[in-house]
Amino acid sequence: MIRLKACWRRSKVVNGDARRNECTRMHRRFIKFFIFGIVSTISFVIYNNMLEKSTTDLILPKTKEWSDAWPRVNLINCSHREYMNTGLNSPEVIKNLPYPRTGLVSAPGSGNTWTRFLIEQATGLWTGSVFNDRGLYRGGLKGEIEECDKNTTVVIKAHCIKQDMRRNCSFERIILVVRDFRRASVSEFNRRSTNSHTKSVNDSLFKSDKWANYAKSSMPLILANINLGWIRNFIGNKNRLKSNKNPFTSPSNFWDKLLLVSYERMKRDPIKELKRIVKFLGLPVFRKQCLEENSNGEFRRKTAKSPRSIACLYSQPKAKRKMNQSIRSFLYKSIKLGSGNIIAEFERINMFNTKNEC
């Protein structure tokens, strides 16, 4: 602009016509650039507004309240639960897909009840049981008292082999939750002593003869046999894992009728493990936000002993020997069955020197 003004001033005194023609061309170029700048600015503002609107719509989609197809569950209200084949999911309302009766099985003290809560959070569907535990029903697991042969719940809890058959609801497939035997034994001791799934005994009881006798009992062998019995009945002959393979990281469809789940892995990353469980179940729903909102529930003990404390509980030579023998036998038989390194997620509790540290 300054150069243009200077050009017109000089044209009045030097080379009049030629200078004026040059200034005219310069003036025209200036007008073109000015107009181009205004159009570019307007275009940029319009494009930026459109992009911002598009990005906002992408990041903040409208959340649906209900799933579109079977099973019909509430995707927003995390406390809402539905049955598998009644109410909103009854055959009269929606065509149910074939769904195998699925057992959620484990040895006692392995976190079965907590796993039920996580499955309900993730799917919005009730879980059942062969036990009809009124305490769990009053605590919020409303599928607890459903007859297990009615197929109204997404999974059915059981512990011992053939409990499903005695209840006339034979499982077609199972999810087996495996927990470190030392932790599972302590959890079962708490349950038996308090008659509660969530309460813990006073630490002084672990110094009593009651615990000493329990620690030396055959409980570790019972835990091993329960787990092995379920594996033996459902692993089939299709796939076998090598001895060094971790069965808890295998694909959810590795075995047709068996999914092995580690309590320790689920404790570290419940969302990742529940995705694996829901994929095995074949359900088209996964309420991730509900797991993020609450993955503890009311069915889990609030405090956990440190690995050193657990090692000290089994510092008695006979108790320690029985536990270690049961774990080694569990691993050996698991490898023979083709279920791999079944103790891959067990804690390294034996690393502590109980003579000096307890």
NORMOVEN-V221690 format. One record per pair of residues at least 12 apart in sequence whose C-alpha atoms are under 8 Angstrom apart, sorted by the first residue. I is the first residue (numbers start at 0). GAP is how many residues later the second one is. Records with the same first field share a line. If there is no record, write none. Layout:
I = GAP ; GAP
This chain:
0 = 29
3 = 19 ; 22 ; 23
6 = 12 ; 13 ; 16
7 = 12 ; 15
10 = 12
62 = 13
63 = 12
64 = 12
66 = 218
68 = 25
69 = 19 ; 24 ; 25 ; 26 ; 27
70 = 13 ; 18 ; 25 ; 212 ; 213 ; 214
71 = 16 ; 17
72 = 50 ; 51 ; 52
73 = 50
74 = 49 ; 212
77 = 43 ; 46 ; 209 ; 212
78 = 42 ; 45
79 = 44
80 = 39 ; 43 ; 44 ; 45
81 = 42 ; 43 ; 44
82 = 42 ; 43 ; 69 ; 70 ; 71
83 = 41 ; 42 ; 67 ; 68 ; 69 ; 70
84 = 66 ; 67
85 = 66
99 = 71 ; 72 ; 73
100 = 50 ; 53 ; 54 ; 55 ; 68 ; 69 ; 70 ; 71 ; 72
101 = 52 ; 53 ; 54 ; 69 ; 70 ; 71 ; 72 ; 73
102 = 52 ; 53 ; 54 ; 55 ; 68 ; 69 ; 70 ; 71 ; 72
103 = 12 ; 51 ; 52 ; 53 ; 54 ; 70 ; 71 ; 72 ; 73
104 = 51 ; 52 ; 53 ; 54 ; 69 ; 70 ; 71 ; 72 ; 125
105 = 52 ; 53 ; 54 ; 70 ; 71 ; 72 ; 120 ; 121
106 = 52 ; 53 ; 70 ; 71 ; 116 ; 119 ; 120
107 = 51 ; 76 ; 80 ; 115
108 = 74 ; 75 ; 76 ; 77 ; 78 ; 79 ; 82
109 = 67 ; 68 ; 69 ; 70 ; 73 ; 74 ; 77 ; 153
110 = 66 ; 68 ; 152 ; 189
111 = 45 ; 65
112 = 186 ; 187
113 = 182 ; 183 ; 185 ; 186
116 = 24 ; 180 ; 182
117 = 152 ; 156 ; 173 ; 177
118 = 155 ; 159
120 = 166 ; 169 ; 170 ; 174
121 = 152 ; 156 ; 163 ; 164 ; 165 ; 166 ; 168 ; 169
122 = 155 ; 160 ; 162 ; 163 ; 164
123 = 163
124 = 28 ; 29
125 = 15 ; 16 ; 17 ; 26 ; 27 ; 28
126 = 14 ; 15 ; 16 ; 17 ; 26 ; 27 ; 28 ; 29 ; 30
127 = 13 ; 15 ; 16 ; 17 ; 18 ; 20 ; 25 ; 26 ; 27 ; 28 ; 29
128 = 14 ; 15 ; 16 ; 17 ; 19 ; 26 ; 27 ; 28 ; 29
129 = 14 ; 17 ; 18 ; 26 ; 27 ; 28 ; 33 ; 34 ; 37
130 = 13 ; 14 ; 26 ; 27
131 = 12 ; 13 ; 14
132 = 12
138 = 159
147 = 19 ; 20 ; 21
148 = 18 ; 19 ; 20
158 = 67
159 = 66
160 = 65 ; 68 ; 69
171 = 85
172 = 61 ; 83 ; 84 ; 85
173 = 60 ; 83 ; 84 ; 85
174 = 83 ; 84 ; 85 ; 86 ; 102
175 = 51 ; 54 ; 82 ; 83 ; 84 ; 85
176 = 83 ; 84 ; 85 ; 86
177 = 49 ; 82 ; 83 ; 84 ; 85
178 = 83 ; 84 ; 85 ; 167
179 = 84 ; 163 ; 165 ; 166 ; 167
180 = 39 ; 42 ; 142 ; 146
181 = 38 ; 128 ; 141
182 = 127
184 = 34 ; 35
188 = 25
196 = 102 ; 103 ; 104
197 = 100 ; 101 ; 102 ; 103 ; 104
198 = 102
199 = 101
205 = 107
214 = 98 ; 99 ; 104
215 = 102 ; 103 ; 106
216 = 102
217 = 104
219 = 102 ; 103 ; 106 ; 107
220 = 102 ; 105
223 = 102 ; 103 ; 106
224 = 105
227 = 102 ; 105 ; 106
230 = 27 ; 106 ; 108
231 = 105
233 = 23 ; 24
234 = 20 ; 21 ; 22 ; 23 ; 102 ; 104
235 = 19 ; 21
237 = 17
238 = 15 ; 16 ; 99
239 = 97 ; 98 ; 99 ; 100
240 = 94 ; 97 ; 98 ; 99
241 = 93 ; 96 ; 97 ; 98 ; 99
242 = 92 ; 95 ; 96 ; 97 ; 98
243 = 96 ; 97
244 = 95 ; 96
245 = 94 ; 95 ; 96 ; 98
246 = 13 ; 92 ; 93 ; 94 ; 95
247 = 12 ; 13 ; 14
250 = 25
251 = 24 ; 25 ; 27 ; 28
252 = 27
258 = 18 ; 21
260 = 12
261 = 83
263 = 81 ; 82
264 = 80
269 = 21 ; 25
270 = 17 ; 20 ; 21
306 = 40 ; 41 ; 42
307 = 41 ; 44 ; 49
308 = 49
309 = 39
310 = 38 ; 39 ; 41 ; 43
311 = 42 ; 45 ; 46
314 = 39 ; 40 ; 43
326 = 16
329 = 12 ; 13
330 = 12
